[in-house]
Amino acid sequence: MLSAKMEDYLKAIYRLERDGDPPIAPSTIAEMLDVTAPTVTSMVEKLADRGLVEREKYKGVQTTPEGETVALEIIRHHRLLETFLTEQLGYDWAEVHEEAEVLEHHISEEFERRVAAVLDEPEFDPHGDPIPSDSLDPIDDESATALSEHGEGGRLEVARVRDRDPDELTYLSDAGITPGTVLTIEEVAPIGMVTVQLESGSSVSLPDHIADAIQVRAPDTQGEDGVSQA
């Protein structure tokens, strides 16, 4: 049986693989998990001994197929729990990440199945992140880019938002910006501020670090084909 810490490492490595090109440098893992490089090295050795990651000397690590399956299972637990907490227990979307981080390691497969059934097998969590299927197939992320990468005049739809900072999530919720929100970039100021106009006509100014937390896509990427967004 894997420890919660081992599962956290596998989840982190998998997410870093999705965001960049594996193998992943130990220093990158250390930064994401806020631990020291020697701590990462020690854990990677344990995971490698169990056949969950592969190491490339002087390059880094990546998950094996078995390690990827473990990571996907934990991610499924996490995102189902976030959805359950918001939809069934009335949690705010800014509160659920930390709760799910604790609970994700301790639920049974039967509990997971019942939660998914109660929620009608959701495809996405409250922050717009895709929920892995019960078959634990690799996540097929749609192409989305940070709002901060776009210029003035762009009309875009929010695909998902970063879920780790409660203050960011509260800021966005208060501004009316959640997954599915359509907005137009009015101004990109050199002082580190992006101003967007919502479909309601209201304008919202977003600091760069908030704009970085918002992933967007073209509004017409869903609709006719019924694909919805994680």
N, C-alpha and C positions, 0 to 999 in steps of 0.2 A: 504493500500500500504506500502511495506517495504522500509526503507531507504537504501541508498547505503551502509552505515556502517553495517546494519543488514545483508545485502547480503554478505558483505565481511566476517563477522563472520561465517556465515553458510558455505561459501566456504572453509574457513580455517579449520573449524571443520571437514568437509567432507574429505578434503585432509589429515588431520592428522589421521582420521579413516582409510583411505586407506593405510597409511604408518605404522600403528601400531594397537594396540588392544584398542578399545573403552571400557569404557568411557575415554574421554580425560581430563586430569587434566587442571584446569584453568591456572596454571603456564605455561604449554606447549603452550596454546593458546596465552597467553600474550607474550611469547617469539617470536612466529611466527609473530604476528601482531605488535610487538614492542610497547606494551602498558602496563599499570600497572595491577596487579592482581585485585585490586578493580574495575577497569574499566571493566575487563572481567566479574566479578561477576555481575555487574549492567546490562550489556548487556545480559548475559545469563538469568537473571531473566525476561527481556523483551521478549526474544525469547521463553522461557518456557511458559510465559503467553499466547503466540500466538500458542502454540502447535507445535513449530518448533524444540525444543530440549527437551530431558529428562535429569533430574539431578539425580545423585546418590550421596547421602551424603557421604562426605569424599573420594569420588572416582573421580567424574568428570561429564562430559556431553557427550551426543551423539545425533545425529540428529534423529528425528522421520521420518517416511516415507514422510510426507509433507515437512519437512525441507530438506531432501535429494533431493527431486524433485526441490526445489528452488535452492539448491546448484548446481545441475546438469545443470539447465537452465542457470545460470550465467557462469558456466564453458564452456558450449556450446557457449554462446555469446563470451566469451573471446577468445576461440581457433579459432572460425570462423573469428573473427576480426583480429587476428594475421595472419591468412592465407590470408585473403583479403588484408591486408596492404602490405604483402610481394609480393603476386602474381599479384595484380591489381594496386597497387600504388607505387611499387618499393621501399618499405622500406627494410632496412637491418634487418635480423632476430634479431640483437642485439637491435633494436630500438622499436620493436612492443609491448613488454610486458607492458611498462608503458602507452602507448597509449591505449591498450586494457583494462587496469585496469580502466581507466576513462570512456571509451565508453561503456563498457559491461553493465552498469546500465541504459543506456539511449536509447537503441534501441528497436523498436517495434517488435512484432512477425512477422509482414509482412516484415520488413526490414531484419530480421534474415532469413526468408524463401527465400527472393530474393538473399541474399548474398550466402546462401548455394547452390542455383540453379546455380548462376553464376560460382561458384567454382566446380560445378559438384559433390556436396555432398561429400566433402572430409572426409576421415576417421581419418586423423592425421594432426596436426598443424606443423608449420615449425621446431619446436624443437623435434618432434617425439611423442608428447603427444596425446592420443586418444581423438577424439571429440565425445562427447555424441550424440546419434542419436536424431532425432526430437521427438521421443517417450519418451525421457529422461529415458531410462532404465539405471540401474547402469552400470558403466564403467567396462568392462571386461578386466582389465589390464593383459597383458601377463607377465610371470615371467621374470624379468630382475634384474640384480644386479649391484652394483657399480663396475666400472673398478678397483678401488683400492682394491677390495676384491679378485682379481685374481692373480695367480702367473705367473712366467716366462714360456714362451712357449705357453701360451694360445692363440688360434686363435678365435677372437670374432667379433661380429658385433655390431655397435652402434645402440641401440634401440631409445634412446632419451637423451636429455641433459637438465640440469637445466636451466630455462629461466629467472631467476631473476637478474642475474649480467651481464650487458652489456659487461664489460671487459672480463669476462670468455668467453662469446659467440664470441667476436671479436678474442680472442686468438685462440679458436678452429677453427673458420672459416679460419683464416690466416694459420693455421696448416693443413687445409684440412680435418678436422674431423667434420662430420655432421651425422645425422641419415642415416643409410645404409652403412656407411664406415666400411669396414672390416680391422681389424688390428691384429697384433701379438705382444704380450708382449715380448720385448727383455730383459729388465732388470728392477728389482725392487730394487732400491738403498736404503740403510739404511738412507740416508740423506733426505728422503722424496721426491723422484723423481721416476716416472715411465716412462720408455722409450719404445715406441711402434714403430713398423714398419708398414707402410701402404702398400697397394697392389701395389702402384707405386714404392715401394722400398725405399722411403725416411723414415728417422727415426725422431721421434718427442719426446722430453722430456717434460713430464707433471708434474708439482708440484702436491703434494698429494691433495690439495684442488680442483684442476682441475679434477684429476682422480676421485674424489668423486662425481663430477658433471655429470659424464658420466655413463649412464646406458647401460649395454651390455647384449647380449644373444649369444647363439651359432649360427653361420651363417646359419645352415641348418634348423632353426625353421621357415623359410618362403621359399617359392619357389614352391614346388610341390602342396601345398594346397592353394597357392595364397594369403596367409595372409600377409599383409604388415603392417608395423608399422607407434606416439606422442609424 
